[in-house]
Amino acid sequence: MRLSTKGRYAVTAMMDLAIHETKGPVTLADISDCQDISLSYLEQLFSKLRRKNLVRGVRGPGGGYQLARPATEITIAAIIAAVDEKVDSTCSEGKEPCGQDQECLTHELWCGLSRQIYSFLDSITLAAFLSRPSVQAVIRRQERDHHRPGIPPVTVA
């Protein structure tokens, strides 16, 4: 099972918005520069994220994107699903049959793994992930390297 670039980039971009949640909108150009993600790719992802009400656009000077809900309410699984990614370890995307005329010998095993992965990702919110010390260290490094405004450590209530 491998999560595609689309899912990984969507989570990374949403994490960037969560970091700046209290500072106001963030431009896609800023996310592109800091996270090294193509601007055109971000535009495609944010179109999907906006349709699923995970982000909202702010127009005008100082505009950009913000989270549409608090970071404590957005799970990693919701972000991945919003960009049409599936967390599936089966060869048949959870459907029967497994490329044959009937269920394969290990179908139940891979379906169970897929459920465990989804459950794990659904149990982690943006805010909870941001509060991890190792993530805070990366945030400090990125803020320093990209001359972004200082962001205080994230705390989860």
Backbone hydrogen bonds in HBPLUS format (Angstrom, degrees):
<---DONOR---> <-ACCEPTOR-->    atom                        ^
c    i                          cat <-CA-CA->   ^        H-A-AA   ^      H-
h    n   atom  resd res      DA  || num        DHA   H-A  angle D-A-AA Bond
n    s   type  num  typ     dist DA aas  dist angle  dist       angle   num
A0008-ARG N   A0004-SER O   3.13 MM   4  6.45 168.5  2.14 154.6 158.0     1
A0009-TYR N   A0005-THR O   2.78 MM   4  5.83 169.1  1.79 158.8 161.8     2
A0010-ALA N   A0006-LYS O   3.03 MM   4  6.08 153.3  2.10 141.6 149.3     3
A0011-VAL N   A0007-GLY O   3.09 MM   4  6.28 162.3  2.12 149.0 152.9     4
A0012-THR N   A0008-ARG O   2.99 MM   4  6.20 161.9  2.03 148.1 153.6     5
A0013-ALA N   A0009-TYR O   2.88 MM   4  6.04 164.4  1.90 152.2 155.8     6
A0014-MET N   A0010-ALA O   3.00 MM   4  6.15 157.9  2.05 146.7 152.9     7
A0015-MET N   A0011-VAL O   2.88 MM   4  6.08 149.6  1.97 148.2 157.0     8
A0016-ASP N   A0012-THR O   3.01 MM   4  6.31 151.1  2.09 144.8 152.5     9
A0017-LEU N   A0013-ALA O   3.07 MM   4  6.46 153.9  2.14 145.9 152.2    10
A0018-ALA N   A0014-MET O   2.92 MM   4  6.18 154.7  1.98 145.6 153.0    11
A0019-ILE N   A0015-MET O   2.91 MM   4  6.20 149.3  2.01 150.1 157.9    12
A0020-HIS N   A0016-ASP O   3.36 MM   4  6.64 148.9  2.46 141.7 148.6    13
A0020-HIS N   A0017-LEU O   3.12 MM   3  5.24 121.9  2.47  97.0 111.0    14
A0021-GLU N   A0018-ALA O   3.19 MM   3  4.79 166.0  2.21 102.2 103.9    15
A0023-LYS N   A0020-HIS O   2.87 MM   3  5.07 148.3  1.97 111.5 122.1    16
A0026-VAL N   A0065-TYR O   2.90 MM  39  5.20 156.9  1.96 135.7 140.9    17
A0065-TYR N   A0026-VAL O   2.77 MM  39  5.20 157.7  1.82 129.7 134.4    18
A0030-ASP N   A0027-THR O   3.16 MM   3  5.21 123.3  2.50  94.8 108.0    19
A0031-ILE N   A0027-THR O   3.14 MM   4  6.53 160.5  2.17 148.7 153.5    20
A0032-SER N   A0028-LEU O   2.77 MM   4  5.91 161.2  1.80 149.9 155.9    21
A0033-ASP N   A0029-ALA O   2.96 MM   4  6.12 157.6  2.01 143.1 148.4    22
A0034-CYS N   A0030-ASP O   2.97 MM   4  6.13 173.5  1.97 154.2 156.1    23
A0035-GLN N   A0031-ILE O   2.81 MM   4  5.68 165.0  1.83 153.5 158.4    24
A0036-ASP N   A0032-SER O   2.91 MM   4  5.25 119.2  2.28 130.8 140.5    25
A0037-ILE N   A0032-SER O   3.24 MM   5  4.70 143.7  2.38 118.4 128.3    26
A0042-LEU N   A0038-SER O   2.95 MM   4  6.28 156.5  2.01 150.7 157.4    27
A0043-GLU N   A0039-LEU O   2.96 MM   4  6.25 153.5  2.04 149.1 156.2    28
A0044-GLN N   A0040-SER O   3.23 MM   4  6.51 153.6  2.31 141.0 146.4    29
A0045-LEU N   A0041-TYR O   3.02 MM   4  6.35 162.4  2.05 152.2 157.0    30
A0046-PHE N   A0042-LEU O   2.78 MM   4  5.94 167.0  1.80 159.1 162.4    31
A0047-SER N   A0043-GLU O   3.12 MM   4  6.20 139.1  2.29 138.3 147.8    32
A0048-LYS N   A0045-LEU O   3.09 MM   3  5.34 118.5  2.48 100.8 114.5    33
A0049-LEU N   A0045-LEU O   2.90 MM   4  6.23 159.7  1.95 151.2 158.0    34
A0050-ARG N   A0046-PHE O   2.86 MM   4  5.78 150.8  1.94 137.9 145.1    35
A0051-ARG N   A0047-SER O   3.14 MM   4  6.34 155.3  2.20 139.3 145.7    36
A0052-LYS N   A0048-LYS O   3.15 MM   4  6.43 140.9  2.31 143.2 153.0    37
A0054-LEU N   A0049-LEU O   2.95 MM   5  5.36 170.4  1.96 162.6 160.1    38
A0053-ASN N   A0050-ARG O   2.97 MM   3  4.97 159.8  2.01 109.6 112.6    39
A0068-ALA N   A0054-LEU O   2.87 MM  14  5.04 171.5  1.88 118.3 118.0    40
A0056-ARG N   A0066-GLN O   2.90 MM  10  5.54 153.3  1.98 152.2 158.0    41
A0066-GLN N   A0056-ARG O   3.00 MM  10  5.54 152.8  2.08 152.7 161.5    42
A0058-VAL N   A0064-GLY O   2.74 MM   6  5.21 158.8  1.79 155.3 156.1    43
A0064-GLY N   A0058-VAL O   2.90 MM   6  5.21 142.0  2.05 132.2 143.1    44
A0063-GLY N   A0060-GLY O   2.86 MM   3  5.16 135.6  2.06 141.0 138.1    45
A0073-GLU N   A0070-PRO O   2.87 MM   3  5.50 164.4  1.89 120.5 125.8    46
A0127-ALA N   A0071-ALA O   3.17 MM  56  4.95 162.7  2.20 115.7 112.5    47
A0126-LEU N   A0074-ILE O   2.94 MM  52  6.04 144.7  2.07 167.4 178.7    48
A0079-ILE N   A0075-THR O   3.28 MM   4  6.65 150.6  2.37 144.6 151.7    49
A0076-ILE N   A0124-ILE O   3.01 MM  48  6.06 149.9  2.10 171.2 175.4    50
A0080-ILE N   A0076-ILE O   3.07 MM   4  6.36 166.3  2.08 155.4 158.4    51
A0077-ALA N   A0121-LEU O   3.25 MM  44  4.92 144.1  2.39 109.2 105.6    52
A0081-ALA N   A0077-ALA O   2.94 MM   4  6.08 162.2  1.97 149.9 155.0    53
A0082-ALA N   A0078-ALA O   2.97 MM   4  6.03 146.5  2.09 137.9 147.0    54
A0085-GLU N   A0080-ILE O   3.08 MM   5  5.40 155.0  2.15 155.6 152.6    55
A0084-ASP N   A0081-ALA O   3.01 MM   3  5.10 150.2  2.10 115.7 115.0    56
A0095-LYS N   A0092-SER O   3.11 MM   3  5.40 165.0  2.14 112.8 116.5    57
A0107-HIS N   A0104-CYS O   3.34 MM   3  5.33 169.0  2.35 107.4 110.5    58
A0109-LEU N   A0106-THR O   3.05 MM   3  5.27 120.1  2.43 104.8 119.7    59
A0110-TRP N   A0106-THR O   3.17 MM   4  6.52 161.1  2.21 162.1 166.3    60
A0111-CYS N   A0107-HIS O   2.95 MM   4  6.16 155.9  2.01 154.6 162.2    61
A0112-GLY N   A0108-GLU O   2.99 MM   4  6.09 156.8  2.05 143.3 149.3    62
A0113-LEU N   A0109-LEU O   3.02 MM   4  6.34 152.3  2.10 145.0 152.8    63
A0114-SER N   A0110-TRP O   2.97 MM   4  6.16 159.4  2.02 144.5 149.9    64
A0115-ARG N   A0111-CYS O   3.00 MM   4  6.30 155.5  2.07 148.0 154.2    65
A0116-GLN N   A0112-GLY O   3.00 MM   4  6.26 153.5  2.07 146.5 153.6    66
A0117-ILE N   A0113-LEU O   2.94 MM   4  6.21 161.3  1.97 156.6 161.1    67
A0118-TYR N   A0114-SER O   2.99 MM   4  6.17 167.9  2.00 151.5 154.9    68
A0119-SER N   A0115-ARG O   2.91 MM   4  6.01 161.5  1.94 146.1 151.8    69
A0120-PHE N   A0116-GLN O   2.92 MM   4  6.10 157.9  1.97 147.5 153.3    70
A0121-LEU N   A0117-ILE O   2.99 MM   4  6.26 168.4  2.00 157.2 159.1    71
A0122-ASP N   A0118-TYR O   2.81 MM   4  5.94 146.9  1.92 149.7 159.9    72
A0123-SER N   A0119-SER O   3.08 MM   4  6.17 119.1  2.46 136.4 149.9    73
A0123-SER N   A0120-PHE O   3.14 MM   3  5.26 147.4  2.25 100.2 109.9    74
A0124-ILE N   A0121-LEU O   3.47 MM   3  5.55 165.1  2.50 101.6 105.8    75
A0129-PHE N   A0125-THR O   3.04 MM   4  6.27 163.9  2.07 153.5 157.6    76
A0130-LEU N   A0126-LEU O   2.90 MM   4  6.08 157.7  1.95 151.8 158.5    77
A0131-SER N   A0127-ALA O   3.12 MM   4  6.28 132.9  2.35 140.7 151.8    78
A0131-SER N   A0128-ALA O   3.28 MM   3  5.28 135.9  2.48  93.9 105.5    79
A0132-ARG N   A0129-PHE O   3.22 MM   3  5.65 165.1  2.25 112.3 116.9    80
A0135-VAL N   A0132-ARG O   3.08 MM   3  5.31 122.5  2.43 104.1 118.3    81
A0136-GLN N   A0132-ARG O   2.94 MM   4  6.24 156.7  1.99 155.6 163.2    82
A0137-ALA N   A0133-PRO O   3.01 MM   4  6.29 145.5  2.14 145.1 153.6    83
A0138-VAL N   A0134-SER O   3.29 MM   4  6.58 151.4  2.38 137.8 144.2    84
A0139-ILE N   A0135-VAL O   2.93 MM   4  6.24 158.5  1.97 153.0 159.3    85
A0140-ARG N   A0136-GLN O   3.00 MM   4  6.24 161.7  2.03 148.4 152.3    86
A0141-ARG N   A0137-ALA O   3.08 MM   4  6.31 158.1  2.12 145.2 151.0    87
A0142-GLN N   A0138-VAL O   2.87 MM   4  6.13 165.4  1.89 156.5 160.2    88
A0143-GLU N   A0139-ILE O   2.87 MM   4  6.04 162.5  1.91 154.7 159.8    89
A0144-ARG N   A0140-ARG O   3.04 MM   4  6.18 154.2  2.10 143.7 150.4    90
A0145-ASP N   A0141-ARG O   2.82 MM   4  6.00 171.5  1.83 157.7 160.3    91
A0146-HIS N   A0142-GLN O   2.90 MM   4  5.79 149.4  1.99 147.9 154.2    92
A0148-ARG N   A0143-GLU O   3.05 MM   5  4.80 149.6  2.14 133.1 140.8    93
A0147-HIS N   A0144-ARG O   3.45 MM   3  5.24 166.2  2.47  99.7 103.3    94
